[in-house]
Amino acid sequence: MIRDGKLTPLKGEFRGGDAVEQDSEGNYYISSWSQGKVWKINRETEESTVLVEGLKSAADFYLEENNNRLLVPDMMAGIIYAVDIKK
């Protein structure tokens, strides 16, 4: 994240981060292939919220902002989940 012209790390630990996307409001979404989780990072507070966990391997996702969701493939399970981003 860039603050005051300087690159700073996001708060939290996101081991195995696979995909990162920013929505039109400035929030970030991160998936972890190794942890099977997807987080939403609030643009103002930088606090993270787990949107989904317990996947075998959360891979690169698709941000479908007009439908308020992420399409998240669980690669090891062979399933795609629609995850609500308005949590």
PDB file of N, CA, C and O in Angstrom:
ATOM      1  N   MET A   1       0.852  -1.158   0.000  1.00  0.00           N
ATOM      2  CA  MET A   1       0.000   0.000   0.000  1.00  0.00           C
ATOM      3  C   MET A   1       0.907   1.233   0.000  1.00  0.00           C
ATOM      4  O   MET A   1       1.966   1.221   0.627  1.00  0.00           O
ATOM      5  N   ILE A   2       0.502   2.284  -0.692  1.00  0.00           N
ATOM      6  CA  ILE A   2       1.291   3.512  -0.720  1.00  0.00           C
ATOM      7  C   ILE A   2       0.609   4.549   0.161  1.00  0.00           C
ATOM      8  O   ILE A   2      -0.551   4.900  -0.054  1.00  0.00           O
ATOM      9  N   ARG A   3       1.340   5.029   1.148  1.00  0.00           N
ATOM     10  CA  ARG A   3       0.867   6.075   2.061  1.00  0.00           C
ATOM     11  C   ARG A   3       1.903   7.193   2.080  1.00  0.00           C
ATOM     12  O   ARG A   3       3.090   6.948   2.290  1.00  0.00           O
ATOM     13  N   ASP A   4       1.446   8.408   1.860  1.00  0.00           N
ATOM     14  CA  ASP A   4       2.341   9.574   1.855  1.00  0.00           C
ATOM     15  C   ASP A   4       3.528   9.361   0.923  1.00  0.00           C
ATOM     16  O   ASP A   4       4.650   9.766   1.226  1.00  0.00           O
ATOM     17  N   GLY A   5       3.264   8.719  -0.216  1.00  0.00           N
ATOM     18  CA  GLY A   5       4.309   8.509  -1.208  1.00  0.00           C
ATOM     19  C   GLY A   5       5.297   7.402  -0.877  1.00  0.00           C
ATOM     20  O   GLY A   5       6.282   7.222  -1.593  1.00  0.00           O
ATOM     21  N   LYS A   6       5.050   6.653   0.205  1.00  0.00           N
ATOM     22  CA  LYS A   6       5.962   5.578   0.609  1.00  0.00           C
ATOM     23  C   LYS A   6       5.241   4.235   0.580  1.00  0.00           C
ATOM     24  O   LYS A   6       4.073   4.132   0.954  1.00  0.00           O
ATOM     25  N   LEU A   7       5.947   3.227   0.135  1.00  0.00           N
ATOM     26  CA  LEU A   7       5.417   1.876   0.105  1.00  0.00           C
ATOM     27  C   LEU A   7       5.464   1.285   1.512  1.00  0.00           C
ATOM     28  O   LEU A   7       6.522   1.258   2.142  1.00  0.00           O
ATOM     29  N   THR A   8       4.310   0.808   2.008  1.00  0.00           N
ATOM     30  CA  THR A   8       4.238   0.210   3.341  1.00  0.00           C
ATOM     31  C   THR A   8       3.515  -1.137   3.241  1.00  0.00           C
ATOM     32  O   THR A   8       2.613  -1.296   2.418  1.00  0.00           O
ATOM     33  N   PRO A   9       3.907  -2.105   4.076  1.00  0.00           N
ATOM     34  CA  PRO A   9       3.228  -3.409   4.034  1.00  0.00           C
ATOM     35  C   PRO A   9       1.825  -3.316   4.634  1.00  0.00           C
ATOM     36  O   PRO A   9       1.555  -2.471   5.486  1.00  0.00           O
ATOM     37  N   LEU A  10       0.952  -4.189   4.178  1.00  0.00           N
ATOM     38  CA  LEU A  10      -0.377  -4.292   4.766  1.00  0.00           C
ATOM     39  C   LEU A  10      -0.267  -4.933   6.142  1.00  0.00           C
ATOM     40  O   LEU A  10       0.621  -5.751   6.386  1.00  0.00           O
ATOM     41  N   LYS A  11      -1.172  -4.557   7.040  1.00  0.00           N
ATOM     42  CA  LYS A  11      -1.204  -5.172   8.369  1.00  0.00           C
ATOM     43  C   LYS A  11      -1.630  -6.627   8.235  1.00  0.00           C
ATOM     44  O   LYS A  11      -2.440  -6.962   7.370  1.00  0.00           O
ATOM     45  N   GLY A  12      -1.104  -7.466   9.062  1.00  0.00           N
ATOM     46  CA  GLY A  12      -1.517  -8.865   9.082  1.00  0.00           C
ATOM     47  C   GLY A  12      -0.526  -9.768   8.379  1.00  0.00           C
ATOM     48  O   GLY A  12       0.427  -9.312   7.748  1.00  0.00           O
ATOM     49  N   GLU A  13      -0.775 -11.055   8.504  1.00  0.00           N
ATOM     50  CA  GLU A  13       0.059 -12.063   7.851  1.00  0.00           C
ATOM     51  C   GLU A  13      -0.789 -12.810   6.849  1.00  0.00           C
ATOM     52  O   GLU A  13      -1.860 -13.321   7.176  1.00  0.00           O
ATOM     53  N   PHE A  14      -0.303 -12.867   5.635  1.00  0.00           N
ATOM     54  CA  PHE A  14      -1.046 -13.481   4.544  1.00  0.00           C
ATOM     55  C   PHE A  14      -0.152 -14.507   3.857  1.00  0.00           C
ATOM     56  O   PHE A  14       0.149 -14.389   2.670  1.00  0.00           O
ATOM     57  N   ARG A  15       0.270 -15.520   4.626  1.00  0.00           N
ATOM     58  CA  ARG A  15       1.158 -16.549   4.079  1.00  0.00           C
ATOM     59  C   ARG A  15       0.512 -17.217   2.878  1.00  0.00           C
ATOM     60  O   ARG A  15      -0.685 -17.503   2.877  1.00  0.00           O
ATOM     61  N   GLY A  16       1.311 -17.457   1.871  1.00  0.00           N
ATOM     62  CA  GLY A  16       0.823 -18.147   0.688  1.00  0.00           C
ATOM     63  C   GLY A  16      -0.071 -17.299  -0.182  1.00  0.00           C
ATOM     64  O   GLY A  16      -0.858 -17.827  -0.968  1.00  0.00           O
ATOM     65  N   GLY A  17       0.042 -15.953  -0.048  1.00  0.00           N
ATOM     66  CA  GLY A  17      -0.775 -15.050  -0.857  1.00  0.00           C
ATOM     67  C   GLY A  17      -0.653 -15.384  -2.335  1.00  0.00           C
ATOM     68  O   GLY A  17       0.451 -15.502  -2.867  1.00  0.00           O
ATOM     69  N   ASP A  18      -1.782 -15.532  -2.984  1.00  0.00           N
ATOM     70  CA  ASP A  18      -1.785 -15.940  -4.386  1.00  0.00           C
ATOM     71  C   ASP A  18      -2.364 -14.859  -5.282  1.00  0.00           C
ATOM     72  O   ASP A  18      -1.799 -14.559  -6.334  1.00  0.00           O
ATOM     73  N   ALA A  19      -3.470 -14.277  -4.882  1.00  0.00           N
ATOM     74  CA  ALA A  19      -4.115 -13.237  -5.683  1.00  0.00           C
ATOM     75  C   ALA A  19      -4.329 -12.003  -4.828  1.00  0.00           C
ATOM     76  O   ALA A  19      -4.628 -12.104  -3.638  1.00  0.00           O
ATOM     77  N   VAL A  20      -4.174 -10.842  -5.436  1.00  0.00           N
ATOM     78  CA  VAL A  20      -4.447  -9.562  -4.774  1.00  0.00           C
ATOM     79  C   VAL A  20      -5.201  -8.691  -5.776  1.00  0.00           C
ATOM     80  O   VAL A  20      -4.804  -8.572  -6.935  1.00  0.00           O
ATOM     81  N   GLU A  21      -6.286  -8.088  -5.316  1.00  0.00           N
ATOM     82  CA  GLU A  21      -7.083  -7.216  -6.181  1.00  0.00           C
ATOM     83  C   GLU A  21      -7.603  -6.064  -5.343  1.00  0.00           C
ATOM     84  O   GLU A  21      -7.827  -6.210  -4.142  1.00  0.00           O
ATOM     85  N   GLN A  22      -7.794  -4.915  -5.982  1.00  0.00           N
ATOM     86  CA  GLN A  22      -8.333  -3.744  -5.309  1.00  0.00           C
ATOM     87  C   GLN A  22      -9.660  -3.388  -5.966  1.00  0.00           C
ATOM     88  O   GLN A  22      -9.767  -3.386  -7.193  1.00  0.00           O
ATOM     89  N   ASP A  23     -10.683  -3.082  -5.144  1.00  0.00           N
ATOM     90  CA  ASP A  23     -11.973  -2.695  -5.707  1.00  0.00           C
ATOM     91  C   ASP A  23     -12.023  -1.190  -5.929  1.00  0.00           C
ATOM     92  O   ASP A  23     -11.060  -0.484  -5.628  1.00  0.00           O
ATOM     93  N   SER A  24     -13.127  -0.702  -6.448  1.00  0.00           N
ATOM     94  CA  SER A  24     -13.263   0.720  -6.781  1.00  0.00           C
ATOM     95  C   SER A  24     -13.314   1.619  -5.550  1.00  0.00           C
ATOM     96  O   SER A  24     -13.151   2.833  -5.671  1.00  0.00           O
ATOM     97  N   GLU A  25     -13.536   1.044  -4.365  1.00  0.00           N
ATOM     98  CA  GLU A  25     -13.546   1.800  -3.114  1.00  0.00           C
ATOM     99  C   GLU A  25     -12.184   1.800  -2.433  1.00  0.00           C
ATOM    100  O   GLU A  25     -12.006   2.450  -1.403  1.00  0.00           O
ATOM    101  N   GLY A  26     -11.225   1.080  -2.996  1.00  0.00           N
ATOM    102  CA  GLY A  26      -9.879   1.049  -2.442  1.00  0.00           C
ATOM    103  C   GLY A  26      -9.599  -0.090  -1.488  1.00  0.00           C
ATOM    104  O   GLY A  26      -8.502  -0.169  -0.935  1.00  0.00           O
ATOM    105  N   ASN A  27     -10.573  -0.988  -1.275  1.00  0.00           N
ATOM    106  CA  ASN A  27     -10.357  -2.160  -0.429  1.00  0.00           C
ATOM    107  C   ASN A  27      -9.549  -3.194  -1.204  1.00  0.00           C
ATOM    108  O   ASN A  27      -9.614  -3.257  -2.432  1.00  0.00           O
ATOM    109  N   TYR A  28      -8.793  -3.996  -0.475  1.00  0.00           N
ATOM    110  CA  TYR A  28      -8.006  -5.057  -1.095  1.00  0.00           C
ATOM    111  C   TYR A  28      -8.592  -6.415  -0.742  1.00  0.00           C
ATOM    112  O   TYR A  28      -9.214  -6.587   0.306  1.00  0.00           O
ATOM    113  N   TYR A  29      -8.384  -7.375  -1.634  1.00  0.00           N
ATOM    114  CA  TYR A  29      -8.775  -8.762  -1.417  1.00  0.00           C
ATOM    115  C   TYR A  29      -7.546  -9.616  -1.672  1.00  0.00           C
ATOM    116  O   TYR A  29      -6.841  -9.419  -2.662  1.00  0.00           O
ATOM    117  N   ILE A  30      -7.289 -10.564  -0.781  1.00  0.00           N
ATOM    118  CA  ILE A  30      -6.109 -11.417  -0.889  1.00  0.00           C
ATOM    119  C   ILE A  30      -6.538 -12.863  -0.666  1.00  0.00           C
ATOM    120  O   ILE A  30      -7.271 -13.164   0.277  1.00  0.00           O
ATOM    121  N   SER A  31      -6.083 -13.746  -1.530  1.00  0.00           N
ATOM    122  CA  SER A  31      -6.326 -15.171  -1.316  1.00  0.00           C
ATOM    123  C   SER A  31      -5.014 -15.855  -0.958  1.00  0.00           C
ATOM    124  O   SER A  31      -3.941 -15.431  -1.385  1.00  0.00           O
ATOM    125  N   SER A  32      -5.115 -16.906  -0.179  1.00  0.00           N
ATOM    126  CA  SER A  32      -3.949 -17.703   0.196  1.00  0.00           C
ATOM    127  C   SER A  32      -4.150 -19.130  -0.276  1.00  0.00           C
ATOM    128  O   SER A  32      -5.040 -19.841   0.191  1.00  0.00           O
ATOM    129  N   TRP A  33      -3.308 -19.529  -1.206  1.00  0.00           N
ATOM    130  CA  TRP A  33      -3.376 -20.888  -1.734  1.00  0.00           C
ATOM    131  C   TRP A  33      -3.064 -21.896  -0.622  1.00  0.00           C
ATOM    132  O   TRP A  33      -3.743 -22.915  -0.500  1.00  0.00           O
ATOM    133  N   SER A  34      -2.049 -21.615   0.179  1.00  0.00           N
ATOM    134  CA  SER A  34      -1.621 -22.574   1.207  1.00  0.00           C
ATOM    135  C   SER A  34      -2.525 -22.593   2.436  1.00  0.00           C
ATOM    136  O   SER A  34      -2.660 -23.634   3.078  1.00  0.00           O
ATOM    137  N   GLN A  35      -3.151 -21.457   2.778  1.00  0.00           N
ATOM    138  CA  GLN A  35      -4.013 -21.411   3.960  1.00  0.00           C
ATOM    139  C   GLN A  35      -5.486 -21.651   3.647  1.00  0.00           C
ATOM    140  O   GLN A  35      -6.278 -21.887   4.560  1.00  0.00           O
ATOM    141  N   GLY A  36      -5.864 -21.594   2.376  1.00  0.00           N
ATOM    142  CA  GLY A  36      -7.264 -21.804   2.010  1.00  0.00           C
ATOM    143  C   GLY A  36      -8.185 -20.720   2.518  1.00  0.00           C
ATOM    144  O   GLY A  36      -9.316 -20.994   2.919  1.00  0.00           O
ATOM    145  N   LYS A  37      -7.695 -19.467   2.503  1.00  0.00           N
ATOM    146  CA  LYS A  37      -8.470 -18.335   3.011  1.00  0.00           C
ATOM    147  C   LYS A  37      -8.516 -17.210   1.985  1.00  0.00           C
ATOM    148  O   LYS A  37      -7.696 -17.125   1.072  1.00  0.00           O
ATOM    149  N   VAL A  38      -9.527 -16.341   2.181  1.00  0.00           N
ATOM    150  CA  VAL A  38      -9.613 -15.087   1.433  1.00  0.00           C
ATOM    151  C   VAL A  38      -9.928 -13.991   2.438  1.00  0.00           C
ATOM    152  O   VAL A  38     -10.829 -14.133   3.266  1.00  0.00           O
ATOM    153  N   TRP A  39      -9.170 -12.884   2.357  1.00  0.00           N
ATOM    154  CA  TRP A  39      -9.356 -11.749   3.255  1.00  0.00           C
ATOM    155  C   TRP A  39      -9.808 -10.519   2.482  1.00  0.00           C
ATOM    156  O   TRP A  39      -9.541 -10.372   1.289  1.00  0.00           O
ATOM    157  N   LYS A  40     -10.498  -9.648   3.196  1.00  0.00           N
ATOM    158  CA  LYS A  40     -10.801  -8.308   2.707  1.00  0.00           C
ATOM    159  C   LYS A  40     -10.052  -7.344   3.620  1.00  0.00           C
ATOM    160  O   LYS A  40     -10.150  -7.443   4.843  1.00  0.00           O
ATOM    161  N   ILE A  41      -9.308  -6.416   3.030  1.00  0.00           N
ATOM    162  CA  ILE A  41      -8.555  -5.419   3.794  1.00  0.00           C
ATOM    163  C   ILE A  41      -9.244  -4.063   3.615  1.00  0.00           C
ATOM    164  O   ILE A  41      -9.342  -3.557   2.497  1.00  0.00           O
ATOM    165  N   ASN A  42      -9.715  -3.484   4.704  1.00  0.00           N
ATOM    166  CA  ASN A  42     -10.382  -2.187   4.666  1.00  0.00           C
ATOM    167  C   ASN A  42      -9.385  -1.099   4.291  1.00  0.00           C
ATOM    168  O   ASN A  42      -8.308  -1.013   4.882  1.00  0.00           O
ATOM    169  N   ARG A  43      -9.729  -0.275   3.324  1.00  0.00           N
ATOM    170  CA  ARG A  43      -8.794   0.747   2.820  1.00  0.00           C
ATOM    171  C   ARG A  43      -8.454   1.814   3.852  1.00  0.00           C
ATOM    172  O   ARG A  43      -7.350   2.359   3.835  1.00  0.00           O
ATOM    173  N   GLU A  44      -9.379   2.116   4.743  1.00  0.00           N
ATOM    174  CA  GLU A  44      -9.142   3.174   5.725  1.00  0.00           C
ATOM    175  C   GLU A  44      -8.412   2.673   6.963  1.00  0.00           C
ATOM    176  O   GLU A  44      -7.457   3.302   7.419  1.00  0.00           O
ATOM    177  N   THR A  45      -8.854   1.548   7.508  1.00  0.00           N
ATOM    178  CA  THR A  45      -8.281   1.051   8.758  1.00  0.00           C
ATOM    179  C   THR A  45      -7.169   0.038   8.538  1.00  0.00           C
ATOM    180  O   THR A  45      -6.369  -0.217   9.438  1.00  0.00           O
ATOM    181  N   GLU A  46      -7.117  -0.541   7.339  1.00  0.00           N
ATOM    182  CA  GLU A  46      -6.191  -1.622   6.996  1.00  0.00           C
ATOM    183  C   GLU A  46      -6.450  -2.890   7.799  1.00  0.00           C
ATOM    184  O   GLU A  46      -5.624  -3.802   7.792  1.00  0.00           O
ATOM    185  N   GLU A  47      -7.579  -2.962   8.486  1.00  0.00           N
ATOM    186  CA  GLU A  47      -7.936  -4.167   9.229  1.00  0.00           C
ATOM    187  C   GLU A  47      -8.427  -5.224   8.251  1.00  0.00           C
ATOM    188  O   GLU A  47      -9.101  -4.919   7.268  1.00  0.00           O
ATOM    189  N   SER A  48      -8.076  -6.476   8.541  1.00  0.00           N
ATOM    190  CA  SER A  48      -8.474  -7.560   7.659  1.00  0.00           C
ATOM    191  C   SER A  48      -9.652  -8.334   8.238  1.00  0.00           C
ATOM    192  O   SER A  48      -9.773  -8.500   9.452  1.00  0.00           O
ATOM    193  N   THR A  49     -10.509  -8.800   7.347  1.00  0.00           N
ATOM    194  CA  THR A  49     -11.644  -9.645   7.679  1.00  0.00           C
ATOM    195  C   THR A  49     -11.536 -10.901   6.827  1.00  0.00           C
ATOM    196  O   THR A  49     -11.327 -10.816   5.617  1.00  0.00           O
ATOM    197  N   VAL A  50     -11.675 -12.058   7.447  1.00  0.00           N
ATOM    198  CA  VAL A  50     -11.684 -13.306   6.686  1.00  0.00           C
ATOM    199  C   VAL A  50     -13.054 -13.447   6.034  1.00  0.00           C
ATOM    200  O   VAL A  50     -14.074 -13.504   6.721  1.00  0.00           O
ATOM    201  N   LEU A  51     -13.072 -13.501   4.701  1.00  0.00           N
ATOM    202  CA  LEU A  51     -14.324 -13.679   3.977  1.00  0.00           C
ATOM    203  C   LEU A  51     -14.691 -15.146   3.846  1.00  0.00           C
ATOM    204  O   LEU A  51     -15.868 -15.506   3.895  1.00  0.00           O
ATOM    205  N   VAL A  52     -13.687 -15.989   3.678  1.00  0.00           N
ATOM    206  CA  VAL A  52     -13.923 -17.429   3.569  1.00  0.00           C
ATOM    207  C   VAL A  52     -12.661 -18.149   4.031  1.00  0.00           C
ATOM    208  O   VAL A  52     -11.549 -17.675   3.798  1.00  0.00           O
ATOM    209  N   GLU A  53     -12.834 -19.288   4.682  1.00  0.00           N
ATOM    210  CA  GLU A  53     -11.702 -20.120   5.093  1.00  0.00           C
ATOM    211  C   GLU A  53     -12.124 -21.579   5.034  1.00  0.00           C
ATOM    212  O   GLU A  53     -13.303 -21.892   4.865  1.00  0.00           O
ATOM    213  N   GLY A  54     -11.165 -22.450   5.174  1.00  0.00           N
ATOM    214  CA  GLY A  54     -11.457 -23.870   5.141  1.00  0.00           C
ATOM    215  C   GLY A  54     -11.382 -24.488   3.756  1.00  0.00           C
ATOM    216  O   GLY A  54     -11.713 -25.660   3.577  1.00  0.00           O
ATOM    217  N   LEU A  55     -10.945 -23.698   2.768  1.00  0.00           N
ATOM    218  CA  LEU A  55     -10.768 -24.249   1.434  1.00  0.00           C
ATOM    219  C   LEU A  55      -9.477 -25.054   1.400  1.00  0.00           C
ATOM    220  O   LEU A  55      -8.567 -24.808   2.193  1.00  0.00           O
ATOM    221  N   LYS A  56      -9.395 -26.001   0.498  1.00  0.00           N
ATOM    222  CA  LYS A  56      -8.156 -26.761   0.358  1.00  0.00           C
ATOM    223  C   LYS A  56      -7.051 -25.896  -0.234  1.00  0.00           C
ATOM    224  O   LYS A  56      -5.891 -26.001   0.164  1.00  0.00           O
ATOM    225  N   SER A  57      -7.417 -25.042  -1.185  1.00  0.00           N
ATOM    226  CA  SER A  57      -6.426 -24.162  -1.829  1.00  0.00           C
ATOM    227  C   SER A  57      -7.140 -23.039  -2.568  1.00  0.00           C
ATOM    228  O   SER A  57      -7.612 -23.230  -3.689  1.00  0.00           O
ATOM    229  N   ALA A  58      -7.219 -21.867  -1.943  1.00  0.00           N
ATOM    230  CA  ALA A  58      -7.868 -20.705  -2.558  1.00  0.00           C
ATOM    231  C   ALA A  58      -6.924 -20.096  -3.588  1.00  0.00           C
ATOM    232  O   ALA A  58      -5.896 -19.519  -3.234  1.00  0.00           O
ATOM    233  N   ALA A  59      -7.275 -20.228  -4.846  1.00  0.00           N
ATOM    234  CA  ALA A  59      -6.395 -19.777  -5.933  1.00  0.00           C
ATOM    235  C   ALA A  59      -6.749 -18.357  -6.378  1.00  0.00           C
ATOM    236  O   ALA A  59      -7.482 -17.641  -5.696  1.00  0.00           O
ATOM    237  N   ASP A  60      -6.209 -17.965  -7.538  1.00  0.00           N
ATOM    238  CA  ASP A  60      -6.535 -16.657  -8.115  1.00  0.00           C
ATOM    239  C   ASP A  60      -8.044 -16.546  -8.271  1.00  0.00           C
ATOM    240  O   ASP A  60      -8.701 -17.481  -8.729  1.00  0.00           O
ATOM    241  N   PHE A  61      -8.584 -15.406  -7.889  1.00  0.00           N
ATOM    242  CA  PHE A  61     -10.024 -15.210  -7.935  1.00  0.00           C
ATOM    243  C   PHE A  61     -10.381 -14.147  -8.966  1.00  0.00           C
ATOM    244  O   PHE A  61      -9.513 -13.480  -9.529  1.00  0.00           O
ATOM    245  N   TYR A  62     -11.673 -14.012  -9.194  1.00  0.00           N
ATOM    246  CA  TYR A  62     -12.198 -12.972 -10.083  1.00  0.00           C
ATOM    247  C   TYR A  62     -13.084 -12.062  -9.264  1.00  0.00           C
ATOM    248  O   TYR A  62     -14.037 -12.523  -8.635  1.00  0.00           O
ATOM    249  N   LEU A  63     -12.779 -10.759  -9.262  1.00  0.00           N
ATOM    250  CA  LEU A  63     -13.590  -9.773  -8.554  1.00  0.00           C
ATOM    251  C   LEU A  63     -14.737  -9.361  -9.463  1.00  0.00           C
ATOM    252  O   LEU A  63     -14.524  -8.713 -10.488  1.00  0.00           O
ATOM    253  N   GLU A  64     -15.944  -9.734  -9.089  1.00  0.00           N
ATOM    254  CA  GLU A  64     -17.152  -9.383  -9.831  1.00  0.00           C
ATOM    255  C   GLU A  64     -17.875  -8.320  -9.003  1.00  0.00           C
ATOM    256  O   GLU A  64     -18.880  -8.593  -8.347  1.00  0.00           O
ATOM    257  N   GLU A  65     -17.335  -7.110  -9.055  1.00  0.00           N
ATOM    258  CA  GLU A  65     -17.779  -6.040  -8.167  1.00  0.00           C
ATOM    259  C   GLU A  65     -19.239  -5.656  -8.389  1.00  0.00           C
ATOM    260  O   GLU A  65     -19.935  -5.329  -7.428  1.00  0.00           O
ATOM    261  N   ASN A  66     -19.715  -5.686  -9.621  1.00  0.00           N
ATOM    262  CA  ASN A  66     -21.115  -5.318  -9.886  1.00  0.00           C
ATOM    263  C   ASN A  66     -22.101  -6.280  -9.226  1.00  0.00           C
ATOM    264  O   ASN A  66     -23.263  -5.927  -9.026  1.00  0.00           O
ATOM    265  N   ASN A  67     -21.656  -7.485  -8.887  1.00  0.00           N
ATOM    266  CA  ASN A  67     -22.489  -8.452  -8.159  1.00  0.00           C
ATOM    267  C   ASN A  67     -22.036  -8.645  -6.713  1.00  0.00           C
ATOM    268  O   ASN A  67     -22.502  -9.558  -6.031  1.00  0.00           O
ATOM    269  N   ASN A  68     -21.134  -7.795  -6.251  1.00  0.00           N
ATOM    270  CA  ASN A  68     -20.650  -7.819  -4.862  1.00  0.00           C
ATOM    271  C   ASN A  68     -20.098  -9.173  -4.442  1.00  0.00           C
ATOM    272  O   ASN A  68     -20.407  -9.681  -3.364  1.00  0.00           O
ATOM    273  N   ARG A  69     -19.267  -9.753  -5.321  1.00  0.00           N
ATOM    274  CA  ARG A  69     -18.722 -11.053  -4.965  1.00  0.00           C
ATOM    275  C   ARG A  69     -17.372 -11.310  -5.631  1.00  0.00           C
ATOM    276  O   ARG A  69     -16.987 -10.681  -6.616  1.00  0.00           O
ATOM    277  N   LEU A  70     -16.687 -12.266  -5.033  1.00  0.00           N
ATOM    278  CA  LEU A  70     -15.481 -12.832  -5.623  1.00  0.00           C
ATOM    279  C   LEU A  70     -15.838 -14.237  -6.080  1.00  0.00           C
ATOM    280  O   LEU A  70     -16.568 -14.949  -5.391  1.00  0.00           O
ATOM    281  N   LEU A  71     -15.334 -14.635  -7.225  1.00  0.00           N
ATOM    282  CA  LEU A  71     -15.447 -16.022  -7.652  1.00  0.00           C
ATOM    283  C   LEU A  71     -14.105 -16.660  -7.347  1.00  0.00           C
ATOM    284  O   LEU A  71     -13.096 -16.350  -7.980  1.00  0.00           O
ATOM    285  N   VAL A  72     -14.107 -17.564  -6.359  1.00  0.00           N
ATOM    286  CA  VAL A  72     -12.877 -18.133  -5.823  1.00  0.00           C
ATOM    287  C   VAL A  72     -12.806 -19.621  -6.133  1.00  0.00           C
ATOM    288  O   VAL A  72     -13.631 -20.395  -5.648  1.00  0.00           O
ATOM    289  N   PRO A  73     -11.824 -20.029  -6.942  1.00  0.00           N
ATOM    290  CA  PRO A  73     -11.671 -21.464  -7.170  1.00  0.00           C
ATOM    291  C   PRO A  73     -10.901 -22.118  -6.033  1.00  0.00           C
ATOM    292  O   PRO A  73      -9.869 -21.613  -5.589  1.00  0.00           O
ATOM    293  N   ASP A  74     -11.418 -23.247  -5.572  1.00  0.00           N
ATOM    294  CA  ASP A  74     -10.691 -24.098  -4.641  1.00  0.00           C
ATOM    295  C   ASP A  74     -10.065 -25.173  -5.529  1.00  0.00           C
ATOM    296  O   ASP A  74     -10.690 -26.185  -5.848  1.00  0.00           O
ATOM    297  N   MET A  75      -8.821 -24.928  -5.917  1.00  0.00           N
ATOM    298  CA  MET A  75      -8.168 -25.752  -6.937  1.00  0.00           C
ATOM    299  C   MET A  75      -8.090 -27.234  -6.564  1.00  0.00           C
ATOM    300  O   MET A  75      -8.339 -28.103  -7.400  1.00  0.00           O
ATOM    301  N   MET A  76      -7.750 -27.512  -5.330  1.00  0.00           N
ATOM    302  CA  MET A  76      -7.580 -28.910  -4.914  1.00  0.00           C
ATOM    303  C   MET A  76      -8.921 -29.641  -4.834  1.00  0.00           C
ATOM    304  O   MET A  76      -8.979 -30.856  -5.025  1.00  0.00           O
ATOM    305  N   ALA A  77      -9.993 -28.907  -4.553  1.00  0.00           N
ATOM    306  CA  ALA A  77     -11.317 -29.523  -4.428  1.00  0.00           C
ATOM    307  C   ALA A  77     -12.071 -29.532  -5.754  1.00  0.00           C
ATOM    308  O   ALA A  77     -13.031 -30.286  -5.915  1.00  0.00           O
ATOM    309  N   GLY A  78     -11.640 -28.693  -6.715  1.00  0.00           N
ATOM    310  CA  GLY A  78     -12.325 -28.635  -7.999  1.00  0.00           C
ATOM    311  C   GLY A  78     -13.672 -27.929  -7.928  1.00  0.00           C
ATOM    312  O   GLY A  78     -14.600 -28.277  -8.659  1.00  0.00           O
ATOM    313  N   ILE A  79     -13.780 -26.929  -7.038  1.00  0.00           N
ATOM    314  CA  ILE A  79     -15.033 -26.198  -6.822  1.00  0.00           C
ATOM    315  C   ILE A  79     -14.762 -24.706  -6.947  1.00  0.00           C
ATOM    316  O   ILE A  79     -13.688 -24.235  -6.572  1.00  0.00           O
ATOM    317  N   ILE A  80     -15.739 -23.955  -7.477  1.00  0.00           N
ATOM    318  CA  ILE A  80     -15.661 -22.495  -7.496  1.00  0.00           C
ATOM    319  C   ILE A  80     -16.746 -21.964  -6.573  1.00  0.00           C
ATOM    320  O   ILE A  80     -17.909 -22.356  -6.679  1.00  0.00           O
ATOM    321  N   TYR A  81     -16.360 -21.065  -5.660  1.00  0.00           N
ATOM    322  CA  TYR A  81     -17.284 -20.465  -4.711  1.00  0.00           C
ATOM    323  C   TYR A  81     -17.553 -19.014  -5.066  1.00  0.00           C
ATOM    324  O   TYR A  81     -16.656 -18.303  -5.519  1.00  0.00           O
ATOM    325  N   ALA A  82     -18.795 -18.572  -4.859  1.00  0.00           N
ATOM    326  CA  ALA A  82     -19.165 -17.152  -4.951  1.00  0.00           C
ATOM    327  C   ALA A  82     -19.121 -16.620  -3.527  1.00  0.00           C
ATOM    328  O   ALA A  82     -19.884 -17.067  -2.671  1.00  0.00           O
ATOM    329  N   VAL A  83     -18.227 -15.662  -3.269  1.00  0.00           N
ATOM    330  CA  VAL A  83     -18.009 -15.147  -1.917  1.00  0.00           C
ATOM    331  C   VAL A  83     -18.463 -13.704  -1.830  1.00  0.00           C
ATOM    332  O   VAL A  83     -18.005 -12.862  -2.603  1.00  0.00           O
ATOM    333  N   ASP A  84     -19.364 -13.405  -0.892  1.00  0.00           N
ATOM    334  CA  ASP A  84     -19.905 -12.069  -0.677  1.00  0.00           C
ATOM    335  C   ASP A  84     -18.804 -11.118  -0.211  1.00  0.00           C
ATOM    336  O   ASP A  84     -18.102 -11.427   0.752  1.00  0.00           O
ATOM    337  N   ILE A  85     -18.638  -9.972  -0.865  1.00  0.00           N
ATOM    338  CA  ILE A  85     -17.600  -9.011  -0.472  1.00  0.00           C
ATOM    339  C   ILE A  85     -18.137  -7.872   0.385  1.00  0.00           C
ATOM    340  O   ILE A  85     -17.372  -6.984   0.760  1.00  0.00           O
ATOM    341  N   LYS A  86     -19.408  -7.871   0.702  1.00  0.00           N
ATOM    342  CA  LYS A  86     -19.990  -6.781   1.493  1.00  0.00           C
ATOM    343  C   LYS A  86     -20.037  -7.094   2.976  1.00  0.00           C
ATOM    344  O   LYS A  86     -20.819  -6.485   3.706  1.00  0.00           O
ATOM    345  N   LYS A  87     -19.218  -8.032   3.439  1.00  0.00           N
ATOM    346  CA  LYS A  87     -19.155  -8.372   4.873  1.00  0.00           C
ATOM    347  C   LYS A  87     -18.478  -7.265   5.622  1.00  0.00           C
ATOM    348  O   LYS A  87     -18.321  -7.349   6.840  1.00  0.00           O
TER     349      LYS A  87
END
